[in-house]
């Protein structure tokens, strides 16, 4: 009996012990992530710093074709329209809303494209902020260059925000999560200008070796500055109307004071800095600038790099090409060009060949192709040939073959699915010619030097058929030349706003609107997307919306 | 003949095994059984000598006689469905006959005296919270693959929506409507006391043509045949003991254990069933389609080239004109679906001595899906043993369940499906084309050569998509009575699963080619949960009628998950399938790992006074690693009480045999947050990679903003109820009303920029709901040879989102953010939401709507030119007299609330009629007042589709819309989807075969039908739909896996 009691006591004691032991130390609930890391455990050496910088660069992809920034820049102008084709491309009405400029802070275009643009650009800012503040305290080789690249990239992301929305909050501290009101556009302009100058003078190299091709250079900073100075008449103003942005007339850089003096002079100075650097040259022929091997083009100044690998390639072909036109992948047959825009080109201008019209071939095999039947591509017969028309009857009920197509960046012969290796240039030498010419023409209307620049641009060694323009040069000629040269390169919206023609655009008859778009002046600034106002009630909406 | 011989010898063997050796010293027990209220004799009552295999049934006169009963004191037990069991002790003398008459009283429900609640059991009358019990054996009829299916229509306030008709498909369980927007709404499952981490155990398939099909049910590991009881804890008073994981309710599952009484027993339960799709898409046949095209071409409405799309053109000779056109008549839906066979076998044996009990079971189930290439096979074993020592003061127990589930998946898309997935092609593939054809090379699948139109049968048969999960669930417990009434308990649980997924998209298939010349993917997912519980329980009586029950404890859980993904593209041969990834030109691998912990302290006290007043207080203090520092711990209290009126003097006599009032309040939590969400984190990957030169430079990017304020989502719930029993519990039931408020709703919201990610998980907003539940059990008929038992559950839930972080701007205008949800599938529908969370009008008034509120253009009519007319307000472009025909739909500000996916109420009705040896039971499930967005119709029932050269739904033939009018989401596609479904009907026959009953205690055969009748006005495949992705999406129907209708034949033997 006693023995049993002892046994019982031992067993009970053991059990109580089991009950109590786990209570020790089992209340520690700290977290240590496994397949992700926290910033505190990173940025310890050059390899980690350089990896973090790659992440800041990676956000550039969102500014290139197939991103909301590109869509907002192109589809809101007369360069690109995305018609409803059968049951395809309604997409909540977002494309028509964008093209016809019927957006409101909450409409389909705003909640997709503008909100996307806002988020994409600001994400780039946030990555750069974290990068800069994390690298500043560490000691690594080439630190000055890394920091300069971070600052220049951040300035570029802010440049996109300034271009679309006007003044937005300037935040440079990654730990600052306060809700900030908007800075003025002028403050933002000055901030970007200062950052670019500082980056250029504090560490950006003039060129990179082949292994680092695509990284930020002094020339890239100069190009963005030249563009900002040319647009200074717009970029320094917060509202449209009297003493603000002129929505119906030209906004000149002349008389706008920037850090380098008068903005027109500053634009010319920046352009000259590039032209005289010896690092850039016009490509021999126009198509060469856009091909898959264009990484080597000496015309590139600031590009978004693409290579033909999964998730790292360019896929603009998908948006424009017909479903049956790209062996191995199925494009989406969406983006088309307006007839008036296509017709504005001189048929003899080789640059028009970047737009597809007429009977179509497979861009890879060269075989003639057909319109779809039941979502399939039947064998070719002349009767069912795919023909891209010049005109679109009604953008809300277009057929598969209607509308010319942008095909400036041809498919990479070594493409991996839709990933092509063509780099996308935000700034290339051709535009620098145009910037300088336009600024010269502002200083001296009808400037002969400006005309020479334009004609030099038209006479690429590989494209001698382009007949020289006859003087005297006018603003209208410059705008046209910018269209011919930079068609599809995200410049048209900015140009039309500078020239006072964005909101008063006249489309050929095309569905809902047809004729003059005729939107109020305040449409030269995008609305702050409602989702952003909700997230930060301090953000005042752009006047008018 | 040979079969007969084998069967006979097998039976002979079983008989030898089962018949106990007859003792020499035996006597006889006999008696008559009568109904206590009517005094009429009762037939079909099982009378058993406890602890032996001796049992019999009463005859038509209510008499029974049991011979060969061992002499001495024996316990005789009488049981019959619909009556409370009775037992008595009888002394049997050798060679003589003892009398044991019984009077049995009918009872509406099998109210077990002891109910499993959180961390212990309670006497039913002491329970003060809202608890529903489901009779596991009654619910386990027909083809039941998992425990979720057993709950449907059987518990008030529990809504079970099967994701689709796939074998082992997951389900959405909403207890009292759910309480969360973005955090999950699944209840907490507790198996044998151990909370289960109910996360997918098999890696997701890849949605190459749209979103992947939804994961199968993680609870497929449990064999429904092993489940002894299911208890649903609904209100805060009952669930708060589970604290942070309780806000969506708790489902307690107890598995069967061995019992010494009745001696060793051996059970076999098996069935075979056949299933076929219960409803079909109304598509054109091949000949109808050919006629349509010819008519349209003749009328000049279609291009004559379209005639060339009909059938197949065969070359019959060398010259260009030597051709013949064959027009096939392929029903793609029939070609893809089949009558499938399912069989399921359970074997179990149990027994033990006075101190040691055991039960072991084995299950084999093989369920074919009603489409090609889909099915589930399960092999599962379970062992349960209990042992009592130290004069029954120490009790130890062990439960181990291990299962292997082999899943075969049809690679279909749950949403999206742009690229031509299986069900899209069933709907659109030209029916004049054949499934296969034979030419000089051999027999091939017919493919049109286009990239997005693919033969659905070829997709099903050529793509390999399989998965295997091995899951082991075990717990060991030890319980020691320290002093009288005080018990200490420790329970250690382990839940470990390894799930593998293998997919191969061959080059031979156009999808495989489009994905990169053959694509293979292997994934492995490892989940482990370790749980430790220590409990102290005090159970005592303080004087007559006063009781005290106190539980206190500590619980600690560790969760870990590991995912490994290996993907290869571009193969020079299909011969390797997914097994030779090194043959791929391109390889992409990735991995993911997460760990988290949960620590808790809890206590519950239940006090009873005078058997009349009962009070329960609960406190739980939960800490989770997943929340931000300083917010990791939270307290969840609950208080409830009940008053047993029946004990009061004034209630004596009268019809009430039971009457109780209950009320309770409590706080519940929802930890639906992934690990590391509160931290700023950096991740690698292709998004973080950028080329410098031609070389990709791997990098990192911030993928989470973190949230240093992240804390629990909390629901407070108030519950009031009346439990009643009438006429000796011939009718019993409960009426409950609840009101609940969720605050600090976890929601992914847009975050002020600049930010590393555009969104952040935050605690914003409120949701409130209330509802009424009624459950009723009755024995309307109880006569000799005939008993009718019926049960009814009714629930109505109203919940709405009342706030999502509304702000007031500088002009004092209230601004409420909203969230668009319910992405619409189909071409041209990108970025088109069907639902909105938080609808406010232009005046800033936000009355609050339920989750699953459809929001969009209001469809009015179709004009003579075939344009759709929508409602509009005067200020909008193109608006005339409140009508607009603007293509693409009216302006966003003219969108309105156009439907609600939640039912007004749901009803479950079950009935069981026992007539002599026959037993007919049925379960009817109905939902009234719900709307479904028929996304399938939006895409496939329009003229637009017909003009495009694809097949379409028959309504498109008479659709007045112009062919070039785009398919626009509007109220036109919102359908009322009320339904009544005969969920199950089962007819059981109790075999009274003398030679069989000599050895078997019972032998029953049954036939059962699932989903036999569906009454609904809904035009789609099934009104019960679940669309998996998106924020709180409910009620969107797009080309789901068909729901089957199943006929089952089964046999239950108990030796």
Interface residues (C-beta under 8 A of the other chain):
Chain A: X4 X7 X8 X11 X12 X15 X16 X18 X19 X22 X23 X26 X27 X29 X30 X31 X33 X34 X35 X36 X37 X38 X39 X42 X50 X51 X52 X53 X54 X55 X57 X58 X59 X60 X61 X84 X86 X87 X88 X89 X90 X91 X92 X93 X94 X96 X102 X104 X106 X107 X108 X111 X112 X118 X119 X122 X123 X125 X126 X127 X129 X130 X169 X171 X177 X179 X180 X208 X209 X210 X211 X212 X213 X214 X215 X295 X305 X306 X307 X309 X310 X311 X312 X323 X324 X328 X329 X330 X372 X373 X374 X375 X376 X377 X378 X383 X384 X396 X397 X416 X417 X421 X511 X512 X531 X532 X533 X534 X535 X536 X537
Chain B: X305 X306 X308 X309 X390 X393 X394 X419 X420 X428 X429 X430 X448 X449 X450 X451 X452 X453 X478 X480 X482 X488 X490 X513 X514 X516 X532 X534 X536 X554 X556 X586 X588 X591 X592 X593 X594 X595 X596 X597 X599 X623 X624 X625 X626 X629 X632 X675 X676 X678 X679 X680 X681 X682 X683 X684 X686 X687 X688 X689 X690 X691 X692 X693 X694 X695 X696 X697 X698 X699 X700 X701 X702 X703 X704 X749 X750 X751 X752 X753 X754 X755 X756 X757 X758 X805 X807 X809 X815 X817 X820 X826 X827 X828 X829 X830 X831 X832 X833 X877 X878 X886 X887 X888 X889 X891 X892 X893 X939 X942 X944 X945 X947 X948 X949 X950 X964 X965 X966 X967 X968
